[in-house]
């Protein structure tokens, strides 16, 4: 339980997203302002109010480039968990993890010390088809390992499969703070590495709720956009005509290690994870505190943890869901955080391009922010044609803006009032 | 010793306990009564154990931003009746029909179903009823991950980031979906061991507890977590049926019934060996 403080850097990133299933594809899509939203194809949404989403376009079979299907790569006697690949988010996490670890070890060595996984993960996949089958007379559930994935796939397998695949021998963390989970996974991982309690972390988030129950659940809550006739214009954070979020899917995984360790082994450093803060709204179950109390607390805590002040921030990757309630509250909290600088700190919302990746959103958006810092640009917020006066910020509508950044704040706010923020810094010289 | 102590401790086992246990009515702790309709059993249990532990610790229900919540939720619960209601209006010739599901089942499903099963909702209900605005960790789904939350709470206290921590484990196990999962494990969790359960402890530094004159129930002697992801899929230990709540239920029962426990001079030990490859052990000394 040491409190000693190491600087924590990011030496590997992997992403599976609706606009690309490699880091380079994602980077290009962010810069170009590509929308990943379209009609739902993973199932027939029939007459559901929302029939659009941001799907990962590559078939799962192509994503299994990793993979646990090669038993020789697993420790002898390790359990066969391939049945869990039925769940899209497991496949996404494995591929993003593979990419991140490959990048982190491209210099020829692994990060130092025992590693662990820290994963923000979404709800367990539940199959209505399986439930229907159970009702049929004479139906026998599958036997053997496949039985473990029948009806419902346990979400905790993700961390175990990542640990097996990459030899992570320290206890994994599985975080379920909904839309804040990906950011929480990064923040907690940063604390563990900074304090010396873990050598390195493979951290991020993964989710896919583009299934009948998932989409229907959000429809029932009235949370998702019904702009079915023009999918690519549906996700419009901070715009006056926004009508809800667009569900996305994917995964983002990052390798976190100490700055000293990364330098010793000559790893490429993408960014520094400087600070993390989280808080509760302690307010409403489905609406944020009207004055952004919890959001502001989390942002202030992250900036303070980074050893900075709000005056140091150069850009913000907003939670920016495109919902009528959330966007003005986030804008208000940012106005209170940044004060007079509010009109000079660019704010962009990745969800306008890739939709809301729920438990994966914070991790993928952190990667988006790092891509921007590395490339010297802030990616655009799509569809921001008519900014809501209640969301008065320095927006980056339609096109990327050239903008050098040293410090970026990335926000994630969850249904249920959990708020998580991180501060990322440009890679140390 | 870690310099950390427990000043409040409670548990609930609302169904099927051999000896009488306290009930599980969250009403006395509800700051916003209308939120009751959003609460599933896991939420009710979480609020009850948090409220009782805070009372025992002599803390108010206004925890503010310097208290943290470190919570582990059990597997997502779904009652069979709720699922059958959806399925009934989704079948066409015995098979799932998306057209019927979209047109009929979605309209007939209980609108609050989502709120009652999400694993981060126990954290929401604790935050709103005890005005807790500080940091949090919400892990999932078993005792090993409860230990992860406990370790993070301990670190946050020792690093001075929070003044006190609520550590909560909650597992709504007696429902269709969780029973389905526990029964398909090899070997299955014995049904007679599967219980709904929740526990909560209030963790502080000994210095902070002493400064406010709090009664110390337990001192945390040691905490150890190990992991072997390649461990064979062996049965968990006897406390597996209590899920994420098992460590806290053990401690609470030991403190409530000292006659059943080792002598006061002897430490309490708790150990879990989960099927997920996570092994954890803690040592506690009575205050």
Contacts between the chains, C-beta under 8 A, distances in Angstrom:
chain1	res1	chain2	res2	distance
A	1	B	2	6.6
A	1	B	151	7.9
A	1	B	154	5.9
A	1	B	155	5.5
A	1	B	158	5.1
A	3	B	155	7.7
A	3	B	158	6.3
A	3	B	159	4.4
A	3	B	160	7.9
A	43	B	98	6.2
A	44	B	98	4.8
A	44	B	99	7.6
A	45	B	98	7.3
A	45	B	102	6.7
A	46	B	98	4.8
A	46	B	99	4.6
A	46	B	101	7.2
A	46	B	102	3.7
A	46	B	103	6.8
A	47	B	99	7.2
A	47	B	102	4.5
A	47	B	103	5.3
A	48	B	102	4.6
A	48	B	106	6.9
A	74	B	230	7.4
A	75	B	230	4.1
A	76	B	230	7.8
A	77	B	230	6.2
A	77	B	232	6.3
A	78	B	229	7.3
A	78	B	230	4.1
A	79	B	230	7.6
A	79	B	232	6.9
A	79	B	233	5.3
A	116	B	227	7.5
A	121	B	140	7.5
A	123	B	76	6.4
A	123	B	118	7.4
A	123	B	119	7.8
A	124	B	75	7.7
A	124	B	76	5.7
A	126	B	78	7.8
A	126	B	177	7.8
A	128	B	86	7.6
A	128	B	87	7.1
A	128	B	90	6.3
A	128	B	96	4.8
A	128	B	101	6.8
A	129	B	95	7.6
A	129	B	96	4.8
A	131	B	83	6.2
A	131	B	87	5.6
A	131	B	96	7.5
A	132	B	87	6.3
A	132	B	90	7.2
A	132	B	91	6.0
A	132	B	94	7.0
A	132	B	95	5.7
A	132	B	96	4.1
A	135	B	87	7.0
A	135	B	91	7.6
A	135	B	94	7.2
A	136	B	94	5.6
A	147	B	184	5.3
A	148	B	184	6.2
A	148	B	185	7.9
A	150	B	184	7.5
A	151	B	177	7.9
A	151	B	180	6.1
A	152	B	177	6.2
A	152	B	180	7.0
A	152	B	181	6.6
A	154	B	75	7.4
A	154	B	141	7.5
A	154	B	181	6.6
A	155	B	140	6.9
A	155	B	141	7.6
A	156	B	140	6.5
A	156	B	141	5.6
A	156	B	142	7.5
A	156	B	145	7.8
A	156	B	276	6.2
A	160	B	229	5.2
A	160	B	276	6.0
A	160	B	277	6.6
A	163	B	227	7.2
A	163	B	229	3.8
A	163	B	277	7.8
A	164	B	229	4.7
A	164	B	230	6.2
A	168	B	229	7.0
A	169	B	227	6.2
A	169	B	228	7.4
A	169	B	229	7.7
A	170	B	227	6.0
A	171	B	144	7.0
A	171	B	147	8.0
A	171	B	148	6.2
A	171	B	225	4.6
A	171	B	226	7.1
A	171	B	227	4.1
A	171	B	278	5.5
A	171	B	280	7.8
A	172	B	227	6.9
A	172	B	229	7.8
A	172	B	278	7.8
A	173	B	139	6.4
A	173	B	145	7.5
A	173	B	148	5.5
A	174	B	139	5.8
A	174	B	140	5.0
A	174	B	141	7.4
A	174	B	145	5.8
A	175	B	137	7.1
A	175	B	138	6.3
A	175	B	139	6.2
A	175	B	140	7.4
A	176	B	73	6.4
A	176	B	119	4.3
A	176	B	120	5.8
A	176	B	138	5.4
A	176	B	139	7.1
A	176	B	140	4.3
A	177	B	120	5.2
A	177	B	123	7.3
A	177	B	136	7.0
A	177	B	138	4.5
A	178	B	118	6.9
A	178	B	120	4.9
A	181	B	138	7.9
A	184	B	137	7.2
A	184	B	138	7.7
A	188	B	137	6.4
A	188	B	152	6.6
A	191	B	152	7.7
A	191	B	155	7.2
A	195	B	155	6.5
A	195	B	159	7.4
A	197	B	155	7.1
A	212	B	98	6.2
A	212	B	101	5.8
A	212	B	102	8.0
A	216	B	101	7.1
A	216	B	102	7.2
A	216	B	105	7.8
A	216	B	106	4.7
A	216	B	109	7.7
A	217	B	113	8.0
A	217	B	114	5.0
A	219	B	106	6.6
A	220	B	106	6.3
A	220	B	109	6.8
A	220	B	111	5.9
A	220	B	114	7.1
A	221	B	114	6.7
A	277	B	135	7.4
A	278	B	135	4.8
A	278	B	136	5.9
A	279	B	65	6.8
A	279	B	133	5.6
A	279	B	134	6.6
A	279	B	135	6.6
A	279	B	136	7.8
A	280	B	69	7.4
A	280	B	123	7.6
A	280	B	124	7.8
A	280	B	127	3.8
A	280	B	128	8.0
A	280	B	132	5.7
A	280	B	133	5.1
A	280	B	134	7.1
A	280	B	136	6.3
A	281	B	127	7.4
A	281	B	133	7.6
A	282	B	127	4.4
A	282	B	128	5.1
A	282	B	131	5.4
A	282	B	132	6.0
A	282	B	133	5.1
A	283	B	128	6.8
A	285	B	35	6.7
A	285	B	38	5.4
A	285	B	115	6.2
A	285	B	121	7.7
A	285	B	124	6.1
A	285	B	128	7.8
A	293	B	133	7.3
A	294	B	133	6.4
A	297	B	65	6.0
A	297	B	133	6.1
A	301	B	135	7.4
A	414	B	120	6.5
A	415	B	118	7.8
A	415	B	120	7.8
A	416	B	118	7.0
A	416	B	120	4.8
A	416	B	121	6.0
A	416	B	123	6.8
A	416	B	124	3.9
A	417	B	124	5.6
A	417	B	127	6.1
A	417	B	128	7.2
A	418	B	120	6.3
A	418	B	123	6.6
A	418	B	124	7.6
A	418	B	136	6.1
A	418	B	138	7.2
